[in-house]
Amino acid sequence: MKYVSFFILFFILLSSSVSAQELNCRVQVNSDKIQGTNKQVFTTLEQAISEYINTRKWSNAQISPNERIECSLLLTVQEAEDTRYKCDLQVQSRRPVYNASYSTTMLNFRDTEFEFTYQEYEPLIYNENMLESNLTAVIDFYVYMILGLDFDSFSPEGGTVFFQRAEKIVAMGQSSMEAGWKAFENNRNRHALMSAFIEPRTALFRKLWYVYHREGLDGMTVSVDKGRAKITEAINQLQEVRSEASTSVLLPLFSDSKLDEVVNIYSKAPQQEKEDIYKILIGIYPTENSRLKAIREGDR
């Protein structure tokens, strides 16, 4: 009998491992700017968003508990009127580098157009075919962007299904009166972010994203020089993206998540390699000299 019990327990554990949620998301709601309001609602909101994200299975991917994507959402409440809230939203996600104790930032994005209506204890409902609320729509959108970027880093265009789901959410959002969803309204809003991952002129970015992470960062654990060479290849491709779309949100997306990391990687490279990569990067990011000059100065 004990053997039967053992196998039942084994299959329960196996099943829970295979179907585990994809995200381990830390949610914070900062209401310091709001005075004279019942702050309990913000604690409730924080818990509701955390449960909504972390207890849901967002894809058919087989994810074990230790492979869950580490991410965070920071909502800074700017205005509150009755049940209506205006917030800034900072979205971050990370991915471990293969065979290393280091995690690389995948997304570090600030959304300044996040407004929603929320009644305390109101259930957050997921509906892939209808916009239930702007709160859940924005959360769903960024969950799929996090998943898309992560999966793209492990296989070429591996995140396509998630970007398609994000596109569907944007289409539904456009029919609402909420900010952040409309084309050409802001070159760093949700529409701009989603479009950058599906339009042909910036398709090269998804390829360089894979090269940078899978062949570059992951490859450095086997050979530092070969891995760094792949990162150079990816940055050269980023230069091509800038030539095709100089105002694309992908350029600040890369700098906000990767530039300090790139500086650290090349500060340990041979001097000529430092000079070469500095020239490429300063051409892409001419206003970032104070950060980029550390490439030339590192390990001298």
C-alpha positions in Angstrom: 0.0 0.0 0.0 2.8 2.4 0.8 4.2 1.9 -2.7 0.8 2.9 -4.2 0.9 6.0 -2.0 4.4 6.8 -3.1 3.5 6.6 -6.8 0.4 8.8 -6.3 2.5 11.4 -4.5 5.2 11.2 -7.2 2.7 11.8 -10.0 1.1 14.7 -8.1 4.5 16.3 -7.7 5.4 15.7 -11.4 2.1 17.1 -12.5 2.5 20.3 -10.4 6.0 20.7 -11.7 5.1 20.4 -15.4 2.1 22.7 -15.1 3.8 25.3 -12.8 3.1 29.0 -13.3 5.6 30.8 -15.4 6.2 33.9 -13.3 7.4 34.7 -9.9 6.4 38.4 -9.7 6.9 40.8 -6.9 4.2 43.4 -6.8 4.5 46.8 -4.9 2.0 49.6 -4.8 3.5 52.8 -3.6 0.9 55.3 -2.3 3.2 57.8 -0.6 2.0 60.6 -2.8 -1.6 60.1 -1.8 -2.7 61.8 1.4 -5.9 61.6 3.4 -7.1 58.3 1.8 -7.7 54.9 3.3 -4.4 53.2 2.5 -5.8 49.7 3.1 -7.2 49.6 -0.5 -3.6 49.8 -1.8 -2.5 46.8 0.3 -5.6 44.9 -1.0 -4.7 45.9 -4.6 -1.1 44.8 -4.2 -2.2 41.4 -3.0 -4.8 41.0 -5.7 -2.4 41.8 -8.5 0.2 39.4 -7.0 -2.2 36.6 -6.8 -3.6 37.3 -10.3 -0.2 37.0 -11.9 1.5 34.4 -9.8 -1.3 31.8 -9.5 -2.2 31.8 -13.2 -0.8 29.6 -16.0 -0.2 31.9 -18.9 0.9 29.4 -21.5 1.2 25.7 -22.4 4.9 25.8 -21.8 6.3 23.2 -19.4 7.9 25.2 -16.6 9.3 23.7 -13.4 9.1 25.8 -10.2 12.8 26.7 -10.3 12.5 28.0 -13.8 9.9 30.6 -13.1 10.7 34.0 -14.5 11.7 36.6 -11.8 10.0 39.9 -12.4 8.5 42.9 -10.6 5.8 45.5 -11.0 6.0 48.8 -9.1 2.9 50.9 -9.2 3.4 54.4 -8.0 0.0 56.0 -7.4 0.1 59.6 -8.6 -3.6 60.5 -8.2 -6.6 58.9 -6.6 -10.2 60.0 -6.8 -12.9 57.7 -5.5 -12.2 54.3 -7.2 -10.2 55.9 -10.0 -6.3 55.7 -9.9 -3.6 57.2 -12.0 -0.2 55.5 -11.7 3.3 55.2 -13.1 4.2 51.5 -13.7 7.7 50.2 -13.7 8.0 46.7 -15.1 11.2 44.7 -14.7 12.1 41.1 -15.5 15.3 39.0 -15.3 16.7 35.8 -16.7 19.6 33.7 -15.3 22.7 33.3 -17.5 23.5 29.7 -18.2 25.8 28.0 -15.7 26.4 31.2 -13.8 25.1 32.9 -10.7 24.4 36.1 -12.6 21.0 37.2 -13.8 20.6 39.6 -16.7 17.9 42.3 -16.9 15.4 41.5 -19.7 12.9 44.3 -19.4 13.1 47.6 -17.5 10.2 49.7 -18.8 8.3 52.6 -17.4 4.7 53.2 -18.3 3.4 56.7 -17.4 -0.1 56.2 -18.8 -1.6 53.7 -16.5 -5.1 54.6 -15.3 -7.8 52.3 -14.0 -10.9 51.9 -11.9 -10.7 49.5 -8.9 -13.1 48.8 -6.1 -11.5 47.2 -3.0 -12.0 43.4 -3.0 -13.2 43.5 -6.6 -12.1 40.2 -8.2 -9.5 40.5 -11.1 -10.9 38.5 -14.0 -8.9 37.1 -16.9 -10.7 37.2 -20.2 -8.6 36.7 -23.4 -11.5 37.8 -25.6 -12.8 40.9 -23.8 -11.4 43.8 -22.0 -12.8 43.3 -18.5 -10.9 46.3 -17.0 -8.0 48.4 -17.9 -6.2 47.1 -14.8 -6.2 43.5 -16.0 -5.6 44.5 -19.6 -2.4 46.3 -18.7 -1.2 43.5 -16.4 -1.9 40.9 -19.1 -0.1 43.0 -21.7 3.1 43.2 -19.7 3.0 39.5 -18.6 3.0 38.6 -22.3 5.8 41.0 -23.1 7.9 39.5 -20.3 7.2 36.0 -21.6 7.9 37.0 -25.2 11.3 38.6 -24.4 12.3 35.7 -22.2 11.3 33.0 -24.8 12.9 35.0 -27.6 16.2 34.9 -25.7 16.2 31.1 -25.6 15.2 30.3 -29.2 14.9 32.4 -32.4 11.5 34.2 -32.4 10.4 31.8 -29.6 8.2 34.5 -28.1 6.0 35.0 -31.1 2.8 33.6 -29.6 3.2 35.9 -26.6 3.7 39.0 -28.8 0.6 38.0 -30.8 -1.4 37.8 -27.5 -0.1 41.3 -26.6 -1.1 42.5 -30.0 -4.7 41.2 -29.4 -4.8 43.1 -26.1 -3.6 46.3 -27.7 -6.4 46.0 -30.3 -9.0 45.6 -27.6 -7.4 48.5 -25.6 -7.7 50.8 -28.7 -11.5 50.5 -28.6 -11.5 51.8 -25.0 -11.1 55.4 -23.9 -8.0 54.6 -21.9 -4.6 56.1 -22.5 -1.6 54.2 -23.7 -3.1 51.9 -26.3 -3.4 54.2 -29.4 -1.0 54.4 -32.3 1.2 57.5 -32.7 -0.1 58.9 -29.4 3.3 58.3 -27.7 6.4 56.6 -29.2 6.9 54.8 -25.8 3.4 53.7 -25.0 2.1 50.1 -25.0 1.1 50.3 -28.7 4.6 51.4 -29.7 6.2 48.7 -27.6 4.0 45.9 -29.0 4.4 47.2 -32.6 8.1 47.1 -32.4 8.1 43.4 -32.0 5.8 42.6 -34.9 6.7 45.1 -37.6 9.1 44.1 -40.4 11.5 47.0 -40.2 12.6 46.1 -36.6 12.4 42.3 -37.0 16.2 42.2 -36.7 15.9 43.2 -33.1 14.4 39.8 -32.2 17.3 38.0 -33.9 19.9 40.1 -32.1 18.1 39.5 -28.8 18.6 35.8 -29.2 22.2 36.1 -30.3 23.0 38.5 -27.4 21.6 36.2 -24.8 21.9 32.6 -26.0 25.0 32.7 -28.0 26.6 35.7 -26.2 25.9 35.8 -22.5 25.3 32.1 -22.2 28.2 31.4 -24.4 30.6 33.4 -22.2 30.4 30.7 -19.6 32.2 28.4 -22.1 34.4 30.9 -23.8 34.5 34.6 -22.7 36.1 35.7 -26.0 33.7 33.8 -28.3 30.7 34.9 -26.2 31.8 38.5 -26.3 32.2 38.3 -30.1 28.6 37.2 -30.4 27.5 40.2 -28.3 29.5 42.4 -30.6 27.6 40.8 -33.5 24.3 41.6 -31.8 25.3 45.2 -31.1 26.3 45.6 -34.8 22.8 44.4 -35.6 21.4 47.0 -33.2 23.1 49.6 -35.2 21.2 48.4 -38.3 17.9 48.6 -36.3 18.7 52.2 -35.5 19.4 52.9 -39.2 15.9 51.5 -40.0 14.0 53.0 -37.1 15.9 55.7 -35.2 12.9 56.6 -33.0 11.9 53.0 -32.2 11.2 52.2 -28.5 13.5 49.2 -28.9 16.6 51.5 -28.7 15.8 52.9 -25.2 14.5 49.4 -24.2 17.9 48.0 -25.0 19.8 50.8 -23.2 17.6 50.7 -20.1 18.1 46.9 -19.7 21.5 46.3 -21.2 23.8 49.3 -21.4 25.4 49.0 -18.0 25.9 45.3 -18.6 27.5 45.9 -21.9 29.8 48.5 -20.4 30.9 46.0 -17.8 31.5 43.2 -20.4 33.7 45.3 -22.6 35.6 47.1 -19.8 37.5 43.8 -19.5 38.1 43.4 -23.3 41.4 44.1 -25.2 41.9 47.8 -25.8 41.2 47.8 -29.5 38.0 45.9 -28.9 37.0 48.5 -26.4 37.6 51.3 -28.9 35.6 49.5 -31.6 32.6 48.8 -29.5 32.6 52.3 -28.0 32.5 53.9 -31.5 29.5 51.7 -32.4 27.6 52.4 -29.1 28.2 56.1 -29.1 26.8 56.2 -32.6 23.7 54.5 -31.4 23.4 56.4 -28.1 25.2 59.8 -28.6 23.8 61.2 -25.3 25.2 58.3 -23.2 28.9 59.2 -23.2 29.1 59.5 -19.4 28.1 55.8 -19.2 29.9 54.6 -22.3 33.3 56.1 -21.6 33.7 53.6 -18.8 34.3 51.0 -21.6 37.6 52.7 -22.5 38.6 53.3 -18.9 37.9 49.9 -17.5 40.8 47.6 -16.3 43.5 49.9 -17.6 
